[in-house]
Amino acid sequence: MNIAVFASGRGTNFGAIIRAVKKGTIKANLSLLVCDNPKAGAIARAKRAGIKIALVKREDFANKEDFENKIIAHLDENKIDLIVLAGFMRMLSPEFVGRYAGRILNIHPALLPSFKGTEAIKDAFDYGVKVTGVTVHFVDEKMDHGPIILQKAVEIQENDTLESLEKKIHKIEHHLYPEAIGLYVEGKLKLEES
């Protein structure tokens, strides 16, 4: 099975996935990094690991459809079976999601359906909840939505700061995401048609 990881930032979850593939806990080929940000730390991680990089910048294309068609060309060329979103800061179109239905996973730093969006950790912290967490889910056409695969709760302690909470969340992400990907690769996950 060939996996493509989509990332826009530091790539810490991408790094965790690289380690899991090297250790054999994910029995698949990490074939491609798709990145829309030339300054992303994920690119350096891919280079160090010898993973092919497709840098596709949105501003190089007249519209979203052309941008996504370029990504699709890279996915087809590399015979990608599974797309793993790891901090890819763009909404994929319903057409793109439909094309790969049941083959796109995402990780979100909150217990969905609570605290959707790009500031989930801060939103949970500011709201004052006592428990937040991490969710891995199948992607559908809505933001931070789709069937949940795995979740793990994280308690927010009285002495937690936003920074300490972020560290706790990221530590959970780096274990939970490889676990979910491993389940998919082993054929233990399937998106049922409703």
Secondary structure, DSSP 8 states (H G I E B T S, - for coil): -EEEEEESS--HHHHHHHHHHHHTSS-SEEEEEEES-TT-HHHHHHHHHT-EEEE--GGGSSSHHHHHHHHHHHHHHTT--EEEESS--S---HHHHHHTTTSEEEEESS-TTSS-STTHHHHHHHHT-SEEEEEEEE--SSTT-S-EEEEEEEE--TT--HHHHHHHHHHHHHHHHHHHHHHHHTT-------
